Amino acid sequence: MSGRWSRINAALAPRSMHIERRPLDWLAVSLTLLLCVLWGVQQAAMKMVAGDIDPTMQLGMRFVVSAVFYGFLTWRQEGANAFRDGTLPSGLLLGTLFCLEFILIALALVRTSAAHTIVFLYTAPIFTALGLRMFPHERLNGAQWGGIALATGGIGIAFFQSGNRSWTSLIGGDALAILAGAAWGFSNVALRMGKVSSAGIAKTVFYQVGMGGVALIVFAYLSSTTHVHWTPLSIAVQVYQTLGVALYSYLIWFWLLGHYLTSRLMMLSLLTPLFGVVAGAWLLHEVITGPFIVGAVAVLVGIFVVNRFGAPRGSGQQLRSGE
């Protein structure tokens, strides 16, 4: 058991920026594609059991369990003085944005399709780039502005792809997913500029899932969305979210970041929304129209360009790729 904890601690320990990381090999590609599937399917899985457990409660319970895990790791690594290093204020800001993101995701999932939710959520890098633009050394270049323009056009095509959709559906669903992407993107800015950027990975994640677990459970009670009906399917989905996504996938992702080139991993992880769209069509029988596919491809290509040509270094996006 001590050997297992040593390997976990090694995966989550802060990494030096000067450690040489390798190009992607078959192992890295295979593991990253596996993570893309795990992350892409989660919105469809959550929506599939939304009648048994409201998405807000699903996320709240998932984060409470993962908060216990990462809180224990933080205590094991840093002891009782873990939160006396000056990272608490920026860590709380990071956690607040994280809470906002997932509240918006939960609200979006009950108002629009899982495919729309994940595609619009992954606009986050655009908001990160725009948020960091206020700093002189983070100015956007022409290619990045072109990528933002392409992604914005894609959002417009996908957003209005069906003429028979009501404004309630548009504003109540797709717009909430875009706002969730904005919260994710600006949380990367908070992580980049605050003292929490110097914290260990376990503590950084704990700030997010700890606040997320508490806030989402409280929000569920305040909004009367605490309905929980355990069925074999809802149990399986919750286990998948908690163990597969919130625990094991993060450990694999952090290990990959410690051994391979971050920029290459981030490019490959942009396949996640594609798996999400396929999962929505397969598991939920969501109708994927031609205009939506065109818009979604434009969004993903635009995000690829923003990341490829001058992605902000150390923005912390790698800590949140799989959400």
Protein Blocks (a to p, Z undefined) as FASTA:
>chain_A
ZZmmmmmmmmmpccdfkbccddddfklmmmmmmmmmmmmmmmmmmmmmmmmpcfklmmmm
mmmmmmmmmmmmmmmmnommlmmnopmmmmmmmmmmmmmmmmmmmmmmmmmcfklmmmmm
mmmmmmmmmmmmmpmklcccfklmmmmmmmmmmmmmmmmmpfkbcfklmmmmmmmmmmmm
mmmmmmmmmmmmmmklmpcfklmmmmmmmmmmmmmmmmmmmnopabccddfklmmmmmmm
mmmmmmmmmmmmmmmmmmmcfklmmmmmmmmmmmmmmmmmmmnopacdfklmmmmmmmmm
mmmmmmmnopaehklmmmmmmZZ
